[in-house]
Amino acid sequence: MSLAGRGIVAIWHDIVLEAQPEFYEWHNREHMPERMGIPGFRRGRRYVAVHGTPQFFCFYEGDDLNVVAGPEYFQRLNNPSEWTRKMMPHFRNMSRSVCNIRYSEGPGEGGFIATLRFTATSKSQEELCETVLPRVGTEPGIVATHLGMADGTASNVSTTEKTFRLATDMCPPYIIMIEGSSAPFVRAAGEKLLSELSGDLGVYQLENTRSNLQGAYNSDFRRASDQPSSVSWALK
């Protein structure tokens, strides 16, 4: 597998143009280090759009939903720094999903990622995990595919940080992420999926990552549902 945990926070957004230089400083120097200081958060990544919208895609990988919807994370969300309070009003077109990972497979992590956000699908979870996503993973240049299903309660809980944004966050119920070695490769794979799933496609290039990965990988992971509840997620 290539994800470092069973839970993720996936975020899409724009930033008003005049605030973008400060956004980069805040996100690089305070926000990502702060998030990666939360116990069980394993990796954060930020991407910028090369096709589609919004402009930015960020996601954080945690051990499981109990981490990415846990009390330590919510403590940060309800006690935002002064710099965070200053930056939140500059966010636009925000989508945010706190997800259980249902499928994650691939030999690595790509420098490019295609994301598909969709609200409904005619495909069952079993069909997506057993047929559709394994097929996507064999496309040229693709190194990983992932399926996340949003936890509505965790995604939509009210926090102090949200009150500083000017609009209510959207919450895509289903997300697919396709990682690869070039923008054309992941875009082609994503566009093939759009013939089967109706959703919003964006293609993004990696800008920054911060990791705390020691002990996080489980090379046998395919689907969270395949793992008995008594099995530890992290290799010891």
VENQUI-V930142 format. One record per helix or strand. SS is the DSSP state (~ for helix, > for strand). FROM is the first residue (numbers start at 1). TO is the last residue. Records with the same first field share a line. If there is no record, write none. Layout:
# VENQUI-V930142
SS: FROM-TO  FROM-TO
This chain:
# VENQUI-V930142
>: 7-15  41-51  56-62  91-105  112-118  142-150  170-170  174-180  200-211
~: 17-36  65-68  71-77  82-88  125-136  152-156  161-164  183-194  224-226
